[in-house]
Amino acid sequence: MELIITEKPSSAAKVAAALADGSPKVKKNKQSSYFELTHKGKPIIVTSAVGHLYGLVEKNKNGWSYPVFDVEWEASYKSSKGLAYVKVYLDTISMLAKTADEFTIATDFDVEGEVIGLNVIRYACKQKDANRMKFSTLTKGDLVKSYEEKMKTLDWGQALAGETRHKLDWFYGINLSRALTSSVKAAGSFKVMSAGRVQGPALKMLVDREREIQVFIPEPYWEIPLKGDFKKNDIEAQHKDGKIFDETKVDTIMNAVKGQKVAKVQEVKRTTRNQAPPNPFNLTTLQSEAYGQFKITPKESLAVAQTLYLAGVTSYPRTSSQILDPKLDFKKIFSDLAKQPHYQGFCKELLKGELKPNNGKKTDPAHPAIYPTGLVPGNLKPWEQKIYDLIVKRFMATFAKPAVRETMEVSLDVNKEIFITKGTRTIEENWHVYYKPYVKLEEISLPDMKEHDFVDIKSIKKVKKETQPPNRYNQSSIIKELEKRNLGTKATRADILDRLFIRGYVEGVQITVTKLGMETIGVLEKFAPTIVDEKLTADFEEDMEKIREGTQKQEVVLEKAKKTLTVLLTDFKKKEKEIGKEILASVRETQDIQNFMGRCPKCKEGSLTVRRGKFGRFVGCDKYPDCKTIINIPNTGAVKFTGKMDEESGWPIVSLGTGRKKQDVVLQPNDQKKDEPVEKKYPEQDMTCPTCNVGKMVLRKSYYGEFLGCNNYPKCQTLMNIKDGKVDVDKPIVKKPVEKKATVKKTAAKKATVKKKPAKKKAVPKKK
């Protein structure tokens, strides 16, 4: 019997359904499932992993020491309580392996998928090798073909390259993070710090850009715009010299054009060019376009693309390729896509011509560019629908004809000073039609001007400007830059960026490096520059590619990493305390900046800061107990002072949450002073609390809007929601009293007393 192992349960169901002669039988083993079926009469069992079932752990762990390199693979549930469910899947695979005499790995065909398959085969199945299915979609045709043409062995180059990457990342991640955390501890404090093989160079890249911006000195320059009118059409032109850095030259030009009423059309140039269709999506370009179009972050767009792949409606997303192979049967894909009404007309039109995509240059040995399979999707969530539509329309656009764009350039003579106006318009849309509404092009049409025509001048001005610093990276441009510098992989770059945000090294839509991020890189550059050396990281990436190709040995690359880290960390240990003091100073300064919520409007002297108390997170005045201002905020999520104060109330405006849930709110104090009049917006305000009959229901604001809450808080936690301007008096929400924990402790104490009573009873007769 043959055992086929996929990467995820949903993949197992699709593989089983594709290969089964009839309908596969679903079997259960606790929470995991497997499928029994026959394929052309041959008995097969299909089951799955749930991602990585094994992780690297330190052998013979001895405290928080470093450097450490002695690692082994261990079932992930043993080292993480959150992965307890993994044991059931491993037990199922091990149980089924005992009945099998042939093994086939059908995990995702990439480096990570190969490592998952390798570990399952050697540790759960106790085998040395297995067959290997290779597919890019989870459609029936692709899966059947993959099974019938399966490789007789694992892709050992890919497996060893993947295992090497895991070990390198472990060596760097654990040792560098321990070293940094230990340095802070040596300085007399504690904060978990993190660094990694790619994380360090990625952060340095962002820090370098931040430094460029900080040291940038603006340089003044001038532009001379002309505004005019030609047959009731507005004309805007610029002096031919564009940016002029010499003000004397500007004044000379302005004197020459002073008082001029008309500009003579000196020359008209028309140029037409073909604008090629876009290349097919690889993961990086998909992430970039999704962020540009929808502001969906790279990590989020990868997750959505993975969901679409598992649903069978798009191909495997973790690819570097911009090439669509003709073997994919484009005609069938378009015919299938035509079953969806909103794509039908486009597909029928494309099927009339030659189906030849405008492939890019980037390739991937494992998978083609991302494409729709043609399978009609079920109910998609909003983000899934957006990404799916983007992939389909990009796919269609790559097969369309080039668009034709015309540029018209007109030279205007104003007393021998030449001004230029340009306009570019699309005269044949072609591929634009298929990619709407995602085509972002400026359309500027100029009126039909000819030589010797005249333009009436409305104004010619001297405009002073300044040169601007380089732009900060955003979540789209940073992913592209990491790819360009060969830092990380297509599958890991989004996670690396996400980790920098989580650790507090960077923040913002236009990515800004925090004080902590700047200081951490500064310290590493000073004491351990190798950690942030992007060349070393890129060299390791090349080494792993050589392992995949079979031209480099795993042991050589790992030994090179051990030697590099040993030298670095030995020197690091000698300066541990000094390094820790510098990092700790920046940590505290960063925390002060992050916790500052503006000046206190009540006492006018203190600062409002984020604090934690018995009941969770809140904002309070640092002049306590002289000023007892307290403001409730959500216990979780980002909170940041916007730098603005509400004009009406005088209280700070803060930003709560991130992404689409982000919103600006005014920090409102929990209670007003007794002598301060409070505007009564609702008749229910100041009513006696129906729960405690002591407090008054006062108007408050929170992350979710206005509500009435008992001012006897926290003893009484009654609140009434306000919706559409009305207070829901009939359904007050009564939260559990805060004394609950104390009550539990007392109850536990009572139980302990009860247990002791029988012993006392037995002792009484003996005394008698």
Stockholm file with secondary structure:
# STOCKHOLM 1.0

chainA/1-768         MELIITEKPSSAAKVAAALADGSPKVKKNKQSSYFELTHKGKPIIVTSAVGHLYGLVEKNKNGWSYPVFDVEWEASYKSSKGLAYVKVYLDTISMLAKTADEFTIATDFDVEGEVIGLNVIRYACKQKDANRMKFSTLTKGDLVKSYEEKMKTLDWGQALAGETRHKLDWFYGINLSRALTSSVKAAGSFKVMSAGRVQGPALKMLVDREREIQVFIPEPYWEIPLKGDFKKNDIEAQHKDGKIFDETKVDTIMNAVKGQKVAKVQEVKRTTRNQAPPNPFNLTTLQSEAYGQFKITPKESLAVAQTLYLAGVTSYPRTSSQILDPKLDFKKIFSDLAKQPHYQGFCKELLKGELKPNNGKKTDPAHPAIYPTGLVPGNLKPWEQKIYDLIVKRFMATFAKPAVRETMEVSLDVNKEIFITKGTRTIEENWHVYYKPYVKLEEISLPDMKEHDFVDIKSIKKVKKETQPPNRYNQSSIIKELEKRNLGTKATRADILDRLFIRGYVEGVQITVTKLGMETIGVLEKFAPTIVDEKLTADFEEDMEKIREGTQKQEVVLEKAKKTLTVLLTDFKKKEKEIGKEILASVRETQDIQNFMGRCPKCKEGSLTVRRGKFGRFVGCDKYPDCKTIINIPNTGAVKFTGKMDEESGWPIVSLGTGRKKQDVVLQPNDQKKDEPVEKKYPEQDMTCPTCNVGKMVLRKSYYGEFLGCNNYPKCQTLMNIKDGKVDVDKPIVKKPVEKKATVKKTAAKKATVKKKPAKKKAVPKKK
#=GR chainA/1-768 SS CEEEEESSHHHHHHHHHHHCSSCCEEEEETTEEEEEEEETTEEEEEEECCSCCEEEEETTCCTTCSCCCCEEEEEGGGTCGGGTTHHHHHHHHHHHHTTCSEEEEESCSSHHHHHHHHHIIIIISCCSCCEECCCSSCSHHHHHHHHHTCBSSCCHHHHHHHHHHHHHHHHHHHHHHHHHHHHHHHTTCCCCCCCCTTHHHHHHHHHHHHHHHHHCCCCEEEECEEEEEETTEEEEEEETTCSBCCHHHHHHHHHHHTTCCEEEEEEEEEEEEEECCCCCCCHHHHHHHHHHHHCCCHHHHHHHHHHHHHTTSBCCSCCCCCCCCGGGCHHHHHHHHTTSHHHHHHHHHHTTSCCCCCCCSCCCSSCCCCCBCSCCCCSCCHHHHHHHHHHHHHHHHHTSCCEEEEEEEEEEEETTEEEEEEEEEEEECTHHHHHTTSCCCCCCCCCCCCTTCEEEEEEECCEEEECCCCCCCCTTHHHHHHHHTTCSCTTTHHHHHHHHHHTTSEETTTTEECHHHHHHHHHHHHHCGGGGCHHHHHHHHHHHHHHHHTSSCHHHHHHHHHHHHHHHHHHHHHTHHHHHHHHHHHHHHHHHHHHEEEECTTTSSSEEEEEEETTEEEEEETTTTTCCCEEECCSSSCEEEEEEECTTTCCEEEEESSGGGCEEEECCCSSCCTTSCCCCCSTTTTCBCTTTSSSBEEEEEETTEEEEEETTTTTCCEEEEEETTEECCSSCEECCCTTHHHHHHHHHHHHHHHHHHHHHHHHHHHHC
#=GC SS_cons         CEEEEESSHHHHHHHHHHHCSSCCEEEEETTEEEEEEEETTEEEEEEECCSCCEEEEETTCCTTCSCCCCEEEEEGGGTCGGGTTHHHHHHHHHHHHTTCSEEEEESCSSHHHHHHHHHIIIIISCCSCCEECCCSSCSHHHHHHHHHTCBSSCCHHHHHHHHHHHHHHHHHHHHHHHHHHHHHHHTTCCCCCCCCTTHHHHHHHHHHHHHHHHHCCCCEEEECEEEEEETTEEEEEEETTCSBCCHHHHHHHHHHHTTCCEEEEEEEEEEEEEECCCCCCCHHHHHHHHHHHHCCCHHHHHHHHHHHHHTTSBCCSCCCCCCCCGGGCHHHHHHHHTTSHHHHHHHHHHTTSCCCCCCCSCCCSSCCCCCBCSCCCCSCCHHHHHHHHHHHHHHHHHTSCCEEEEEEEEEEEETTEEEEEEEEEEEECTHHHHHTTSCCCCCCCCCCCCTTCEEEEEEECCEEEECCCCCCCCTTHHHHHHHHTTCSCTTTHHHHHHHHHHTTSEETTTTEECHHHHHHHHHHHHHCGGGGCHHHHHHHHHHHHHHHHTSSCHHHHHHHHHHHHHHHHHHHHHTHHHHHHHHHHHHHHHHHHHHEEEECTTTSSSEEEEEEETTEEEEEETTTTTCCCEEECCSSSCEEEEEEECTTTCCEEEEESSGGGCEEEECCCSSCCTTSCCCCCSTTTTCBCTTTSSSBEEEEEETTEEEEEETTTTTCCEEEEEETTEECCSSCEECCCTTHHHHHHHHHHHHHHHHHHHHHHHHHHHHC
//
